Amino acid sequence: MLELAQWESQFEAFVAAQVKADPGHDLSHIRRVVATTKQLSERADADMNIALPAAWLHDCVVVGKSDPLRAQASRLSAQRARAQLISWYYPSQYIEPICHAIEAHSFSANIEPVTLEAKIVQDADRLDALGAIGIARCFAVGGSLQRPIYIESDPFCENRKANDQQASLDHFYQKLLNLPQTLSSEVGRQEGLRRVKFMRVFLEQLRAELANEQVAATSNQFSGHQ
């Protein structure tokens, strides 16, 4: 294995200069994806010479959620990563597998990961959309796009089709709760299911709080007529 600790410093310095003030794809997101990639790689015996650089560089070109080029973001990142890795004289046998892992990580790109390392990086990125951090990211991104938290008439999409262009909570039902089914590695799926379980607990708590709010509003309405 290469001396990856030395390479990591170079990767981190590079991506720190590239990322923008994006609540969904900032440097903290990249660091979390790297940490999860390390954990999953160790459990699945993946090649860290491929998985680790791919994790660090997977969002080295940031395209906003509302940008029409959003579906091209992973391909643009792979192109940029390829050029950088070549310029750094990173061992050539790893470069194309790294670029494949970067291209395949994106949900919107819809590229099938064909290597264990690509599956690991894809899973690590998607896991960051789940659990407590996934909830935080969902509402942070929604707020940056000036979307409401939920649709008051039907917060939990019980009588309508979810549309995350309209409200942040819709994103749970349109995408997030189904993400574990899209995870490619067994270790990733196990962690995904654990995180979604927590998200469902959050939704039940939110449902209870909104029900109390509705009861209070109804009570005040009747009190006003007395």
NUDREN-281649 format. One record per residue (C-alpha): x, y, z. Coordinates in steps of 0.2 Angstrom, whole numbers, plus 5000, padded with zeros to 4 digits. Layout:
BEGIN
X, Y, Z
...
//
This chain:
BEGIN
5000, 5000, 5000
5006, 5018, 4997
5010, 5030, 5011
4992, 5036, 5010
4994, 5048, 5025
5005, 5059, 5015
4994, 5058, 5000
4979, 5063, 5011
4986, 5079, 5016
4988, 5084, 4998
4971, 5078, 4993
4963, 5088, 5008
4972, 5104, 5003
4967, 5102, 4985
4948, 5100, 4989
4948, 5113, 5002
4953, 5125, 4989
4939, 5119, 4977
4923, 5117, 4988
4911, 5131, 4990
4900, 5137, 5004
4887, 5123, 5000
4878, 5116, 5015
4876, 5099, 5006
4894, 5097, 4998
4906, 5107, 5009
4923, 5101, 5016
4914, 5093, 5031
4904, 5082, 5020
4920, 5076, 5011
4928, 5072, 5027
4914, 5062, 5033
4913, 5052, 5017
4932, 5049, 5018
4929, 5043, 5036
4915, 5031, 5031
4925, 5025, 5016
4939, 5020, 5028
4927, 5011, 5039
4918, 5002, 5025
4934, 4998, 5016
4942, 4990, 5031
4926, 4979, 5034
4925, 4974, 5015
4944, 4973, 5012
4943, 4986, 4998
4959, 4993, 4990
4962, 5009, 5000
4974, 5015, 4986
4958, 5017, 4975
4944, 5020, 4988
4953, 5034, 4998
4958, 5046, 4984
4941, 5043, 4976
4932, 5048, 4992
4943, 5064, 4994
4941, 5069, 4976
4923, 5064, 4973
4916, 5082, 4974
4931, 5091, 4968
4920, 5100, 4956
4904, 5106, 4965
4888, 5109, 4955
4873, 5116, 4965
4857, 5106, 4967
4848, 5118, 4956
4861, 5119, 4943
4856, 5112, 4926
4873, 5103, 4925
4870, 5094, 4942
4869, 5077, 4933
4886, 5080, 4926
4895, 5084, 4942
4903, 5067, 4945
4909, 5066, 4928
4917, 5084, 4929
4924, 5079, 4946
4932, 5063, 4938
4940, 5073, 4924
4947, 5086, 4936
4953, 5072, 4948
4961, 5063, 4933
4971, 5078, 4928
4977, 5081, 4946
4982, 5063, 4949
4992, 5063, 4934
5000, 5080, 4938
5004, 5073, 4955
5012, 5057, 4948
5000, 5046, 4957
5003, 5028, 4952
4995, 5026, 4935
4987, 5009, 4938
4975, 5017, 4951
4969, 5032, 4941
4956, 5025, 4930
4948, 5014, 4944
4948, 5030, 4955
4939, 5040, 4941
4926, 5026, 4939
4923, 5027, 4958
4921, 5046, 4957
4909, 5045, 4942
4898, 5031, 4949
4896, 5039, 4966
4883, 5051, 4961
4864, 5047, 4962
4859, 5058, 4948
4873, 5052, 4936
4865, 5034, 4937
4881, 5025, 4933
4882, 5007, 4939
4898, 5004, 4950
4907, 4989, 4944
4921, 4988, 4957
4921, 4985, 4976
4930, 5002, 4978
4917, 5011, 4968
4903, 5003, 4978
4911, 5008, 4994
4913, 5026, 4989
4895, 5027, 4982
4888, 5019, 4998
4899, 5031, 5009
4892, 5046, 5000
4874, 5040, 5001
4876, 5036, 5019
4880, 5054, 5022
4862, 5058, 5017
4855, 5047, 5030
4854, 5047, 5049
4856, 5062, 5060
4868, 5071, 5048
4856, 5067, 5033
4842, 5075, 5042
4853, 5090, 5046
4859, 5091, 5028
4842, 5089, 5021
4835, 5104, 5030
4851, 5115, 5028
4850, 5112, 5009
4831, 5116, 5009
4834, 5132, 5018
4847, 5138, 5007
4835, 5135, 4992
4821, 5144, 5002
4810, 5129, 5003
4798, 5127, 5017
4801, 5113, 5030
4784, 5104, 5025
4768, 5107, 5016
4755, 5111, 5030
4740, 5102, 5022
4750, 5086, 5020
4767, 5086, 5028
4770, 5067, 5026
4765, 5065, 5008
4750, 5054, 5013
4738, 5060, 5000
4750, 5067, 4987
4765, 5063, 4977
4781, 5069, 4986
4790, 5083, 4977
4806, 5089, 4985
4805, 5105, 4975
4791, 5111, 4986
4797, 5106, 5003
4812, 5098, 5012
4802, 5085, 5021
4796, 5078, 5004
4814, 5073, 5001
4813, 5060, 5014
4798, 5052, 5004
4805, 5055, 4987
4822, 5049, 4990
4830, 5047, 5007
4820, 5033, 5015
4823, 5022, 4999
4842, 5025, 4998
4846, 5009, 5008
4839, 4999, 4993
4852, 5007, 4982
4867, 5004, 4992
4879, 4992, 4983
4889, 4984, 4997
4883, 4973, 5011
4891, 4983, 5024
4884, 4999, 5017
4866, 4992, 5017
4868, 4987, 5035
4873, 5004, 5040
4860, 5012, 5029
4846, 5002, 5037
4852, 5007, 5054
4852, 5026, 5049
4835, 5025, 5041
4828, 5017, 5057
4833, 5033, 5066
4825, 5044, 5053
4809, 5035, 5055
4809, 5039, 5074
4812, 5057, 5070
4797, 5057, 5058
4786, 5050, 5071
4792, 5063, 5084
4788, 5077, 5071
4771, 5069, 5067
4767, 5070, 5086
4773, 5088, 5088
4763, 5093, 5072
4748, 5084, 5079
4749, 5094, 5095
4751, 5110, 5086
4735, 5106, 5076
4726, 5102, 5092
4731, 5118, 5100
4726, 5128, 5084
4709, 5120, 5084
4707, 5124, 5102
4711, 5142, 5100
4699, 5143, 5085
4685, 5137, 5095
4690, 5148, 5110
4689, 5163, 5099
4671, 5159, 5095
4665, 5158, 5113
//
